[in-house]
């Protein structure tokens, strides 16, 4: 009989390594690395740890544990990355590319080939890129051809059947068939390949200097044909260099990593700027999934580690700058030191040129998320947003809460009481369905009674007119507001047709009928953020309506003081002139045309008499002050 999960955890060593959690069916749930396996794995099963909901669910599914001991954290980092790519665990951050990027592949062997590709094969070949568009990659290949006379096929013309013409994929043979690089001497070929690798890594300045020295030597030796080819190569390098954006005056290699996150849609985007010799060599981005309840530091660490342990990393830079601190930077620092041969500083800049680069990368990341969500919305018109799906899960609802109706009250010490109802469909406001309520049966500041009135009015009408029944009703408030709403829903016979909850603002607690304790949804959850948006929109709509009503009442009350002017005439005047100020300054003829001769003259006399009285009082005060 094998060891139990508890026995395996208790007998783990303190060595660095990788741990793999599996469920009852043997499927990999999560892959992680640790400096000390025993301490890290034990932390998942300790009740004292304040784990988020996502981790608690994962731990409840763990049935078996497998560990692999490594010699260092750097080895654990590489192994973790490979295992994640192999198993695609449910609870690890997963990556999604919005397209298949073009790369330049340099194959392994004594006579490497160079060719464009969109597929990465782990056979020891090196891949350079990714390039943001295919034109950029073709520009690099053309620079290689012109600068070094190197064919991207790198095979002998003897293999080509000239009687059948040139294959389309051997387009470079049209120019170089006479002296294909496939026939070059092995030592010379390797020398050229070393220069090509430097070009692919962005080292254009030093390369141009070397070619100029070779050209001078060739000219002095009267090898003018060779000197002419070197000159053409230098010009090709110069044209390519001018197209590269200069980021810094210092000829330094830097990698700039930044992250942007959309919590509502549970998607993140990591962006990398590759700076070589002070010039922006290229940009790379990936979308992050499975990020609910994860911190930005955790997401960024995953993105950075995944990049450096992949075939895309190329040369390790002299400096690395990040938009956020990492959770545990030691494995990455050790790995970069091993690969680079010296310490690579990793910093989070706050001011200056590097901080500006971080902000630029973050702006790119935010724009990419917007583009991604727009494309997603276009391709999936009937798609249910992630936040709506999360809300169904967190509240344990029977059906998807695609249509949500939320209610809120507004008054000032009982005056001008109003209420609002907002409607959200698939996580977005449906303003054509918004409703405003004048509170009719409640006197004073009684929010519970006001809630009972508007819930009764709304759902009595829904049943009578057979309107669309919402998938979820939300009331702004705690147990009291919820109880008031539930009582009238039962009274009118609507209770049970759709779920109802209360959202208390102070601690963002969600109350459910029949439950004494609130449902605590994680603060970073997209479902809670959706409820907050709905609640805040209902509050905004109610406040706006209340202010509008109070303003109209204030204006009407001033007109009501005029003899012969009632509420109906006051509304007519306000509609005609737009404001009391304009009514005050109106000429007698204008007032007469609006409300008739008798009332018009009274209004004009009232405001002018009031203005004269105010002027008299002001003069009297001034005279007293002068004495």
C-alpha positions as CSV (number, residue, x, y, z in Angstrom):
1,X,0.0,0.0,0.0
2,X,1.4,3.4,-1.0
3,X,1.9,6.4,1.3
4,X,-1.0,8.7,2.0
5,X,-0.9,12.4,0.9
6,X,-0.2,13.5,4.5
7,X,2.7,11.0,4.9
8,X,4.2,12.2,1.7
9,X,4.0,15.9,2.8
10,X,5.5,15.1,6.2
11,X,8.5,13.3,4.7
12,X,9.4,15.9,2.1
13,X,13.1,17.0,2.1
14,X,14.3,20.6,2.5
15,X,16.0,20.6,-0.9
16,X,15.0,22.9,-3.8
17,X,12.8,21.2,-6.4
18,X,9.4,21.0,-8.2
19,X,6.1,19.7,-6.7
20,X,3.2,18.4,-8.8
21,X,-0.3,18.2,-7.4
22,X,-2.7,15.6,-8.9
23,X,-6.4,14.9,-8.5
24,X,-8.2,11.6,-7.9
25,X,-8.0,10.8,-11.7
26,X,-4.3,11.5,-11.9
27,X,-4.7,14.8,-13.8
28,X,-2.1,17.5,-13.0
29,X,-3.7,20.3,-11.1
30,X,-0.7,22.5,-10.4
31,X,3.1,22.6,-10.9
32,X,5.2,24.8,-8.6
33,X,8.8,25.3,-7.6
34,X,10.3,25.8,-4.1
35,X,13.6,26.7,-2.4
36,X,12.6,24.2,0.4
37,X,10.0,21.7,-0.8
38,X,8.8,20.7,2.7
39,X,8.0,24.2,3.8
40,X,6.4,25.3,0.6
41,X,4.1,22.2,0.2
42,X,3.1,22.2,3.8
43,X,2.0,25.8,3.6
44,X,-0.9,24.8,1.3
45,X,-2.4,22.5,3.9
46,X,-2.1,24.8,6.9
47,X,-5.4,26.2,8.1
48,X,-3.7,29.3,9.6
49,X,-2.7,30.4,6.1
50,X,-5.1,32.9,4.7
51,X,-5.5,31.3,1.3
52,X,-7.8,32.8,-1.3
53,X,-10.8,30.9,-2.7
54,X,-9.0,29.7,-5.8
55,X,-6.3,27.9,-3.7
56,X,-8.8,26.5,-1.3
57,X,-10.7,24.9,-4.1
58,X,-7.5,23.5,-5.6
59,X,-6.3,22.0,-2.2
60,X,-9.7,20.3,-1.8
61,X,-9.1,18.5,-5.1
62,X,-5.5,17.4,-4.3
63,X,-5.3,13.6,-4.1
64,X,-1.7,12.9,-4.8
65,X,1.7,14.6,-4.8
66,X,4.8,14.1,-6.8
67,X,8.2,15.9,-6.3
68,X,11.4,16.2,-8.3
69,X,14.5,17.3,-6.4
70,X,16.9,19.7,-8.2
71,X,20.4,21.0,-7.3
72,X,19.4,24.6,-7.4
73,X,16.4,27.0,-7.7
74,X,17.5,27.9,-11.2
75,X,17.2,24.2,-12.2
76,X,13.8,24.1,-10.5
77,X,12.7,27.2,-12.5
78,X,13.6,25.6,-15.8
79,X,11.9,22.3,-14.9
80,X,8.8,24.0,-13.6
81,X,8.4,25.9,-16.9
82,X,8.9,22.7,-19.0
83,X,6.3,20.8,-16.9
84,X,3.7,23.6,-17.2
85,X,4.1,23.6,-21.0
86,X,3.8,19.8,-21.0
87,X,0.8,19.3,-18.7
88,X,-1.1,22.7,-19.0
89,X,-2.3,22.4,-15.3
90,X,-5.7,23.9,-14.5
91,X,-4.5,26.1,-11.6
92,X,-1.3,27.5,-13.2
93,X,-1.3,30.8,-15.1
94,X,-1.8,29.9,-18.8
95,X,-0.8,31.9,-21.8
96,X,-2.6,32.7,-25.0
97,X,-1.1,34.3,-28.1
98,X,-3.5,36.3,-30.2
99,X,-1.7,35.2,-33.4
100,X,1.1,32.9,-34.6
101,X,4.2,35.1,-34.6
102,X,6.9,35.0,-37.3
103,X,10.4,34.1,-36.2
104,X,13.8,33.6,-37.8
105,X,15.2,30.1,-37.1
106,X,18.9,29.3,-36.9
107,X,19.2,25.5,-37.0
108,X,21.7,23.5,-34.9
109,X,24.8,21.9,-36.5
110,X,28.1,22.7,-38.2
111,X,26.4,24.4,-41.2
112,X,23.3,26.0,-39.7
113,X,20.4,27.1,-41.9
114,X,18.5,30.4,-41.5
115,X,14.8,30.6,-42.5
116,X,11.5,32.2,-41.5
117,X,9.0,30.1,-39.5
118,X,5.9,30.4,-37.4
119,X,6.4,27.1,-35.6
120,X,8.8,26.5,-32.7
121,X,10.3,23.0,-32.7
122,X,12.4,22.1,-29.6
123,X,15.3,20.5,-31.5
124,X,18.1,22.7,-30.3
125,X,17.5,25.4,-33.0
126,X,17.6,29.0,-31.9
127,X,14.7,31.3,-32.6
128,X,14.9,35.1,-33.0
129,X,11.9,37.3,-32.6
130,X,9.0,37.2,-32.4
131,X,8.5,39.9,-35.0
132,X,5.4,42.0,-34.6
133,X,4.5,41.6,-38.3
134,X,5.9,39.5,-41.2
135,X,7.2,42.6,-43.0
136,X,9.6,43.3,-40.2
137,X,11.0,39.7,-40.3
138,X,11.4,39.9,-44.1
139,X,13.3,43.2,-43.7
140,X,15.7,41.4,-41.4
141,X,16.2,38.5,-43.8
142,X,16.8,40.9,-46.7
143,X,19.4,42.7,-44.5
144,X,21.2,39.4,-43.9
145,X,21.2,38.6,-47.6
146,X,22.5,42.0,-48.6
147,X,25.0,42.4,-45.8
148,X,26.5,38.9,-45.9
149,X,25.5,37.4,-49.2
150,X,23.9,34.6,-47.2
151,X,21.1,32.5,-48.6
152,X,18.2,31.7,-46.3
153,X,18.2,28.2,-47.7
154,X,21.9,27.5,-46.9
155,X,22.1,24.5,-49.2
156,X,24.1,23.7,-52.3
157,X,22.8,24.6,-55.8
158,X,23.7,21.0,-56.9
159,X,20.5,19.9,-55.2
160,X,18.4,22.1,-57.5
161,X,17.1,20.6,-60.7
162,X,17.6,23.6,-63.1
163,X,15.5,22.0,-65.9
164,X,12.4,22.4,-63.7
165,X,13.1,25.9,-62.7
166,X,13.7,27.4,-59.2
167,X,11.3,26.3,-56.4
168,X,9.3,29.2,-55.1
169,X,10.7,28.7,-51.6
170,X,14.2,29.2,-52.9
171,X,13.6,32.8,-54.0
172,X,17.1,33.9,-52.8
173,X,18.7,31.6,-55.4
174,X,17.6,34.0,-58.1
175,X,20.3,36.4,-56.8
176,X,22.9,34.1,-55.4
177,X,22.7,30.9,-57.5
178,X,26.2,31.7,-58.8
179,X,27.8,31.5,-55.4
180,X,25.4,30.0,-52.9
181,X,26.5,30.2,-49.3
182,X,25.9,26.4,-49.2
183,X,29.2,26.0,-51.0
184,X,31.3,28.2,-48.8
185,X,34.2,27.0,-46.8
186,X,33.1,25.7,-43.4
187,X,35.3,28.1,-41.4
188,X,34.3,31.1,-43.5
189,X,30.6,30.1,-43.3
190,X,30.8,29.9,-39.5
191,X,32.5,33.3,-39.3
192,X,29.6,34.8,-41.3
193,X,27.0,33.0,-39.2
194,X,28.6,34.5,-36.0
195,X,28.1,38.0,-37.5
196,X,24.5,37.1,-38.5
197,X,23.8,36.0,-34.9
198,X,25.1,39.4,-33.7
199,X,22.9,41.2,-36.1
200,X,19.8,39.1,-35.0
201,X,20.7,40.1,-31.4
202,X,20.7,43.8,-32.3
203,X,24.5,44.4,-32.2
204,X,24.6,46.5,-35.3
205,X,27.0,49.3,-34.3
206,X,30.0,47.0,-33.5
207,X,29.2,44.9,-36.6
208,X,29.3,47.9,-38.8
209,X,32.7,48.9,-37.4
210,X,34.1,45.5,-38.1
211,X,32.8,45.5,-41.7
212,X,34.3,48.9,-42.3
213,X,37.7,47.7,-41.1
214,X,37.4,44.6,-43.4
215,X,36.5,46.9,-46.3
216,X,39.6,49.1,-45.7
217,X,41.8,46.0,-45.6
218,X,40.3,44.6,-48.8
219,X,40.8,48.0,-50.6
220,X,44.4,48.2,-49.5
221,X,44.9,44.6,-50.8
222,X,43.3,45.7,-54.2
223,X,40.5,43.2,-53.6
224,X,38.0,45.8,-55.0
225,X,35.2,43.3,-55.7
226,X,35.3,42.1,-52.1
227,X,35.5,45.7,-50.8
228,X,32.4,46.6,-53.0
229,X,30.4,43.7,-51.4
230,X,31.4,44.8,-47.9
231,X,30.4,48.4,-48.8
232,X,27.0,47.1,-49.9
233,X,26.7,45.2,-46.6
234,X,27.6,48.2,-44.6
235,X,24.9,50.3,-46.4
236,X,22.3,47.5,-45.8
237,X,23.2,47.5,-42.0
238,X,23.0,51.3,-42.0
239,X,19.5,51.2,-43.6
240,X,18.3,48.7,-41.0
241,X,19.8,50.6,-38.1
242,X,18.0,53.8,-39.1
243,X,14.7,52.0,-38.9
244,X,15.3,51.0,-35.2
245,X,13.9,53.3,-32.6
246,X,16.7,54.8,-30.4
247,X,15.7,54.5,-26.7
248,X,18.9,55.4,-24.9
249,X,22.2,57.1,-25.6
250,X,23.9,54.3,-23.7
251,X,24.8,51.3,-25.8
252,X,23.3,48.9,-23.2
253,X,21.2,45.7,-23.5
254,X,17.9,46.0,-21.5
255,X,14.7,44.0,-21.2
256,X,11.7,46.0,-20.1
257,X,8.8,44.0,-18.7
258,X,5.3,45.5,-17.9
259,X,1.9,44.2,-17.1
260,X,-1.7,45.4,-17.5
261,X,-4.7,43.6,-16.0
262,X,-8.5,43.7,-16.7
263,X,-10.0,42.2,-13.6
264,X,-13.6,42.2,-14.9
265,X,-12.7,40.0,-17.9
266,X,-10.0,38.1,-15.9
267,X,-7.3,38.7,-18.5
268,X,-3.8,40.1,-18.3
269,X,-1.2,41.1,-20.8
270,X,2.5,41.0,-20.4
271,X,4.7,43.2,-22.7
272,X,8.4,43.0,-23.3
273,X,10.6,45.7,-24.9
274,X,13.9,44.2,-26.1
275,X,16.5,47.0,-26.1
276,X,19.9,46.2,-27.6
277,X,22.7,48.7,-27.9
278,X,20.3,51.4,-26.8
279,X,17.9,50.6,-29.7
280,X,14.4,49.0,-29.5
281,X,15.0,45.7,-31.3
282,X,11.5,44.3,-30.9
283,X,8.3,44.0,-28.9
284,X,6.7,40.8,-27.6
285,X,3.5,40.2,-25.7
286,X,1.4,37.4,-24.3
287,X,-2.1,37.2,-22.8
288,X,-2.4,35.7,-19.3
289,X,-5.4,33.5,-18.3
290,X,-6.3,31.8,-15.0
291,X,-5.4,34.9,-13.1
292,X,-8.4,35.3,-10.7
293,X,-7.3,36.3,-7.2
294,X,-3.6,36.5,-8.3
295,X,-1.5,39.6,-7.5
296,X,0.1,41.5,-10.3
297,X,3.5,40.6,-8.9
298,X,2.7,36.9,-9.2
299,X,1.5,37.3,-12.8
300,X,4.5,39.3,-13.8
301,X,6.9,36.8,-12.2
302,X,5.2,34.0,-14.2
303,X,5.5,36.0,-17.5
304,X,9.2,36.9,-17.0
305,X,10.2,33.3,-15.9
306,X,8.2,31.8,-18.8
307,X,10.0,34.0,-21.3
308,X,13.6,33.5,-20.1
309,X,13.2,29.7,-19.9
310,X,11.8,29.5,-23.4
311,X,13.5,29.2,-26.7
312,X,12.7,32.9,-27.4
313,X,15.0,34.5,-24.8
314,X,18.1,34.7,-27.0
315,X,21.0,36.6,-25.3
316,X,20.5,37.6,-21.7
317,X,20.6,41.4,-21.3
318,X,22.8,43.5,-18.9
319,X,19.8,44.9,-17.1
320,X,16.1,43.9,-16.5
321,X,13.4,46.4,-15.5
322,X,10.0,45.5,-14.2
323,X,6.7,47.3,-13.6
324,X,6.1,45.4,-10.3
325,X,8.2,43.7,-7.7
326,X,8.4,39.9,-7.9
327,X,7.1,37.6,-5.2
328,X,10.4,35.7,-5.1
329,X,13.2,36.9,-7.4
330,X,16.0,34.6,-6.2
331,X,15.4,31.7,-8.7
332,X,15.3,34.2,-11.6
333,X,18.4,36.0,-10.4
334,X,20.3,32.8,-10.1
335,X,19.1,31.6,-13.5
336,X,20.1,34.9,-15.2
337,X,23.5,34.8,-13.5
338,X,24.2,31.3,-14.8
339,X,23.1,32.1,-18.4
340,X,24.8,35.5,-18.6
341,X,28.0,34.7,-16.7
342,X,27.6,37.6,-14.3
343,X,25.0,39.3,-12.1
344,X,22.0,40.8,-13.9
345,X,20.4,43.6,-11.9
346,X,16.6,43.4,-11.7
347,X,14.9,46.7,-10.7
348,X,11.5,48.4,-10.5
349,X,12.2,52.0,-11.6
350,X,10.1,54.8,-10.1
351,X,11.5,57.9,-11.8
352,X,13.6,58.8,-14.9
353,X,14.1,57.3,-18.3
354,X,13.5,53.7,-17.2
355,X,10.3,54.5,-15.5
356,X,9.1,56.2,-18.6
357,X,9.9,53.1,-20.6
358,X,7.8,51.0,-18.1
359,X,4.9,53.4,-18.6
360,X,5.2,53.2,-22.3
361,X,5.2,49.3,-22.1
362,X,2.1,49.4,-19.8
363,X,0.3,51.7,-22.2
364,X,1.0,49.1,-24.9
365,X,-0.3,46.3,-22.7
366,X,-3.5,48.2,-21.9
367,X,-4.1,48.9,-25.6
368,X,-3.5,45.2,-26.4
369,X,-6.1,44.2,-23.8
370,X,-8.7,46.5,-25.3
371,X,-8.0,45.2,-28.8
372,X,-8.2,41.6,-27.5
373,X,-11.5,42.2,-25.8
374,X,-12.9,44.0,-28.9
375,X,-11.9,41.1,-31.1
376,X,-13.4,38.7,-28.6
377,X,-16.7,40.6,-28.5
378,X,-16.9,40.6,-32.3
379,X,-16.2,36.9,-32.6
380,X,-18.4,35.9,-29.7
381,X,-21.5,38.0,-29.8
382,X,-23.4,35.5,-27.7
383,X,-20.6,34.9,-25.3
384,X,-21.4,35.2,-21.6
385,X,-18.8,37.4,-19.9
386,X,-16.4,35.8,-17.4
387,X,-17.7,38.1,-14.6
388,X,-21.3,36.8,-15.1
389,X,-20.1,33.2,-15.0
390,X,-18.1,33.9,-11.8
391,X,-21.2,35.4,-10.2
392,X,-23.2,32.3,-10.9
393,X,-20.4,30.2,-9.3
394,X,-19.8,32.4,-6.3
395,X,-23.5,32.8,-5.4
396,X,-24.3,29.2,-6.3
397,X,-27.2,30.3,-8.6
398,X,-29.2,27.8,-10.6
399,X,-29.1,29.9,-13.8
400,X,-26.7,32.4,-15.3
401,X,-27.4,35.9,-14.0
402,X,-27.4,37.5,-17.5
403,X,-30.1,40.1,-16.6
404,X,-29.6,41.9,-13.3
405,X,-31.9,44.5,-11.8
406,X,-30.6,46.6,-8.9
407,X,-32.5,49.1,-6.6
408,X,-31.4,52.0,-4.5
409,X,-33.2,54.8,-2.5
410,X,-32.2,58.5,-2.2
411,X,-33.4,61.3,0.1
412,X,-32.2,64.0,2.4
413,X,-33.7,63.7,5.9
414,X,-36.9,62.4,4.3
415,X,-37.3,65.2,1.7
416,X,-37.8,64.5,-2.0
417,X,-37.6,60.7,-1.6
418,X,-36.9,58.9,-4.8
419,X,-35.6,55.5,-5.9
420,X,-33.9,54.0,-9.0
421,X,-33.7,50.7,-10.8
422,X,-30.8,49.9,-13.2
423,X,-30.6,47.0,-15.5
424,X,-27.4,45.2,-16.6
425,X,-27.4,42.6,-19.3
426,X,-24.4,40.3,-19.8
427,X,-22.4,42.6,-17.5
428,X,-23.1,45.8,-19.4
429,X,-25.7,48.6,-18.5
430,X,-28.9,48.5,-20.5
431,X,-29.9,52.2,-20.0
432,X,-33.1,51.8,-22.0
433,X,-34.4,49.6,-19.2
434,X,-33.6,52.0,-16.3
435,X,-36.5,53.1,-14.1
436,X,-37.0,56.1,-11.8
437,X,-39.5,56.1,-8.9
438,X,-41.2,58.9,-7.0
439,X,-41.8,57.6,-3.5
440,X,-45.6,58.0,-3.0
441,X,-46.7,56.2,0.2
442,X,-43.8,56.8,2.6
443,X,-43.5,59.9,4.9
444,X,-40.1,60.8,6.3
445,X,-36.7,59.0,6.0
446,X,-37.8,55.3,6.0
447,X,-35.5,53.4,3.6
448,X,-37.0,50.1,4.4
449,X,-40.6,51.2,3.6
450,X,-39.3,52.9,0.4
451,X,-37.7,49.7,-0.7
452,X,-41.0,47.8,0.0
453,X,-42.9,50.3,-2.1
454,X,-40.6,50.3,-5.2
455,X,-40.2,46.5,-5.2
456,X,-44.0,46.1,-5.0
457,X,-44.6,48.5,-7.8
458,X,-41.9,47.1,-10.1
459,X,-42.7,43.4,-9.8
460,X,-46.5,43.8,-9.6
461,X,-46.2,45.5,-13.0
462,X,-43.8,42.8,-14.3
463,X,-46.3,40.1,-13.5
464,X,-49.3,42.0,-14.8
465,X,-47.7,43.0,-18.1
466,X,-45.7,39.7,-18.4
467,X,-42.4,41.6,-18.7
468,X,-38.9,40.0,-18.8
469,X,-38.2,38.5,-15.4
470,X,-34.6,39.3,-14.2
471,X,-32.1,36.5,-13.5
472,X,-31.0,38.3,-10.3
473,X,-32.4,41.1,-8.1
474,X,-29.9,43.2,-6.1
475,X,-30.9,45.7,-3.4
476,X,-28.4,48.2,-2.1
477,X,-28.1,47.5,1.6
478,X,-27.7,44.8,4.2
479,X,-30.1,42.4,6.0
480,X,-32.7,45.1,6.7
481,X,-33.1,46.2,3.1
482,X,-33.1,42.6,1.9
483,X,-35.7,41.5,4.4
484,X,-38.0,44.4,3.3
485,X,-37.7,43.4,-0.3
486,X,-38.2,39.7,0.4
487,X,-41.4,40.4,2.5
488,X,-43.2,42.2,-0.3
489,X,-42.1,39.7,-2.9
490,X,-43.7,37.0,-0.9
491,X,-46.8,39.2,-0.4
492,X,-47.3,39.8,-4.1
493,X,-46.5,36.2,-5.0
494,X,-43.2,36.8,-6.9
495,X,-40.8,35.4,-4.4
496,X,-39.0,32.3,-5.7
497,X,-39.3,33.2,-9.3
498,X,-35.8,34.8,-9.3
499,X,-33.0,35.0,-6.7
500,X,-32.5,38.1,-4.7
501,X,-29.5,39.4,-2.7
502,X,-28.4,42.5,-0.7
503,X,-25.0,44.1,-1.1
504,X,-23.8,46.0,2.0
505,X,-21.4,48.7,1.1
506,X,-19.2,49.0,4.3
507,X,-17.6,45.5,4.0
508,X,-18.9,44.6,0.6
509,X,-20.8,41.7,2.1
510,X,-23.4,39.8,0.1
511,X,-26.5,38.7,2.0
512,X,-28.8,35.9,0.8
513,X,-32.3,35.2,2.1
514,X,-32.4,32.5,4.8
515,X,-28.7,32.8,5.6
516,X,-27.5,34.4,8.8
517,X,-23.9,34.9,7.6
518,X,-23.0,36.9,4.5
519,X,-21.4,35.4,1.5
520,X,-17.8,36.7,1.4
521,X,-16.7,37.0,-2.2
522,X,-12.9,37.7,-2.7
523,X,-12.2,41.4,-3.2
524,X,-10.3,40.8,-6.4
525,X,-13.0,38.5,-7.9
526,X,-14.6,39.7,-11.2
527,X,-18.0,38.7,-9.8
528,X,-17.8,41.2,-6.8
529,X,-16.5,43.9,-9.1
530,X,-19.6,43.3,-11.3
531,X,-21.9,43.7,-8.3
532,X,-20.1,46.8,-7.3
533,X,-20.5,48.3,-10.7
534,X,-24.2,47.5,-10.7
535,X,-24.7,48.9,-7.2
536,X,-22.7,52.1,-7.9
537,X,-24.6,52.7,-11.1
538,X,-28.0,52.4,-9.2
539,X,-26.7,54.8,-6.6
540,X,-25.5,57.3,-9.2
541,X,-28.8,57.1,-11.0
542,X,-30.8,57.6,-7.8
543,X,-28.7,60.6,-6.6
544,X,-29.0,62.3,-10.0
545,X,-32.8,61.9,-10.0
546,X,-32.9,63.2,-6.4
547,X,-30.9,66.3,-7.2
548,X,-33.0,67.0,-10.3
549,X,-36.2,66.7,-8.2
550,X,-34.9,68.9,-5.4
551,X,-33.8,71.5,-7.9
552,X,-37.2,71.6,-9.6
553,X,-38.9,71.9,-6.2
554,X,-36.6,74.8,-5.1
555,X,-37.4,76.6,-8.3
556,X,-41.1,75.9,-8.2
557,X,-41.3,77.0,-4.5
558,X,-40.1,80.5,-5.4
559,X,-42.7,80.8,-8.2
560,X,-45.4,79.6,-5.8
561,X,-44.9,82.7,-3.7
562,X,-46.4,84.8,-6.5
563,X,-50.1,85.4,-6.2
564,X,-52.0,83.7,-9.0
565,X,-49.2,81.3,-9.9
566,X,-49.9,77.6,-9.0
567,X,-47.9,74.4,-9.7
568,X,-49.3,74.1,-13.2
569,X,-48.4,77.7,-14.2
570,X,-44.9,77.3,-12.5
571,X,-44.2,74.2,-14.6
572,X,-45.4,76.0,-17.7
573,X,-43.1,79.0,-17.0
574,X,-40.0,76.8,-16.3
575,X,-40.7,74.9,-19.5
576,X,-41.0,78.1,-21.5
577,X,-38.0,80.0,-20.1
578,X,-35.8,77.2,-18.8
579,X,-34.9,78.8,-15.4
580,X,-36.1,81.2,-12.7
581,X,-33.3,83.5,-13.5
582,X,-34.5,83.9,-17.1
583,X,-38.1,84.5,-15.8
584,X,-36.8,87.3,-13.5
585,X,-35.1,89.1,-16.4
586,X,-37.9,88.5,-18.9
587,X,-39.7,91.6,-20.4
588,X,-43.5,92.0,-19.7
589,X,-44.4,91.1,-23.3
590,X,-42.5,87.8,-23.0
591,X,-44.3,86.9,-19.8
592,X,-47.7,87.9,-21.2
593,X,-47.1,85.7,-24.3
594,X,-46.2,82.8,-22.0
595,X,-49.0,82.8,-19.4
596,X,-51.4,85.6,-20.3
597,X,-51.7,89.3,-19.5
598,X,-53.0,89.2,-15.9
599,X,-50.5,86.6,-14.6
600,X,-47.7,88.0,-16.7
601,X,-48.0,91.5,-15.2
602,X,-48.2,90.0,-11.6
603,X,-45.0,88.0,-12.2
604,X,-43.1,91.0,-13.6
605,X,-44.3,93.3,-10.8
606,X,-43.4,90.7,-8.1
607,X,-39.8,90.2,-9.3
608,X,-39.2,93.9,-9.9
609,X,-40.7,94.8,-6.5
610,X,-38.5,92.2,-4.8
611,X,-35.4,93.4,-6.6
612,X,-36.2,97.0,-5.5
613,X,-36.7,95.9,-1.9
614,X,-33.4,94.1,-1.9
615,X,-31.6,97.1,-3.3
616,X,-33.1,99.4,-0.6
617,X,-32.0,97.0,2.1
618,X,-28.5,96.9,0.7
619,X,-28.2,100.7,0.6
620,X,-29.4,100.9,4.2
621,X,-26.8,98.4,5.3
622,X,-24.1,100.4,3.5
623,X,-25.2,103.6,5.2
624,X,-25.0,102.0,8.6
625,X,-21.5,100.7,7.9
626,X,-20.4,104.2,6.8
627,X,-21.6,105.7,10.2
